[in-house]
């Protein structure tokens, strides 16, 4: 093995044009690209250190990246990093930090006074509680209820912030205690740095139609930026992750039996699959309409 080396530090003209420019999200939030490192070429370079010269069939960059994505060889994607400045409601931030493999430095309400900025949902986002999914909203509420609900939210925002200011300015209460009176729809800000592998995982979960709307709109913008940053990687990610599907062993066996027309084997396999998984599989493959 020779000590071959070359610099892959590249500038992406599309991303350079985005640096520092905020993308508006929700009513008062934003995402601002701060910095990035790496490219599709950096991923390929890192992968070829592992593969060496013995893999001539993977020499084409696009093919290699698709191979890595398809076979879940994730380490080369960690060679790319990106940093954002994000403004978001606290309840969205609490979902966001479930993705722990990142670096975060958040605005501190212990040291500073939070701005009087609260997220107020649009009428289209005022849904009823979903009947089956405890964590989700269902159909939109009746139009006549919209104004009343938004009025209550805005009044609560106004009252809570007045109390917050009163406790700090008039009563001399420490900021770290006064903040306990604020609702979770108040906005916070942070710097967020993450490698590409973990960012793609974030996008795969938070861009999903089942994700909460208020975090999904952030994921949509992040996905657009990633597509400009590493287009070959994003193409593979779209094909194998966003547009792909995972099957259990029984699920795969069911598909094979269905393709063979083996109804007896299909019936036996169905007995091993839970009702929920079977319903999802039939929806995915549209088996019930064949």
ABEGO torsion letter per residue (X at the ends): XBBBBBBABBBBAAAAAABGBBBBBEAABBBBBABBBEBAAAAAAAAAAAAEAABAAAABAAAAAAAAAAAGBAAAAAABBBBBBBBBBAAAAAAAAABABBBBBBBBAAABBBBBBBBBBBAAABBBBBAABAABBBBBBBAAAAAAAAAAAAAAAAAAAAAAAAAAAAAGBBAAAAAAABBAABBBBBBBBBBAAAAAAAAAAAABAABBAAAAAAAAAAAAAAAAABAAAAAAAAAAAAABBBBBAAAAAAAAAAAAGBAAAAAAAAAABBAAAAAAAAAAAGAAAX
